[in-house]
Amino acid sequence: MAKKKTAKRRTFSTEQKAAILRQHLVDKVPISDLCDKYKIQPSVFYSWQNHVFGQLEAALDAGTQRRGRDSREAKLERENETLKAKLAKKDGVIAE
């Protein structure tokens, strides 16, 4: 009795998936052409696309939080420098 040969499942890296999705979204390459070119099922493409669209809010929110964090860090840095200057001045007064 011969064993049935099973095909190995191909995997795509995150970068490859992004490149394929970008071809459709930016370059307007039809999904059918991409699926033929990369030998993937349309359902696989659509699952990648749904995953990306499901993460859009988090991606956009991360950019906003990063900007807020950067400005907060800058504010804290300025405050830290001001406090260091005050402390140095007080140390000078005490030393006299």
Phi, psi and omega in degrees: 000122183276140177281144178283129180279126179256141179281142177286142179283130177278147176237147178246139177287166178301320180295320179294316179299316180298319180296319180294314179297320181297323179301321179284311188286323183263311185273355177062033176284130180301144181301320180299321178294318180295318180296321177293315183297316184262002178054052176237156177282145176304327180297327177293314178301313182294328178291321175298316182296316179297323178297316179297312182294331177290339181259004184299315182300316180295320180295316180291323180292325180298322177296319179292316179296322181296316179298317179296320180294319180298316180291324178294318178297320179296318179297315180295323178296316177298316179298319179298316179296320178298315180294323177297318180296317178297318180295318179297320179296316179296320177298322177295319179295316180296321182295329180290000000 
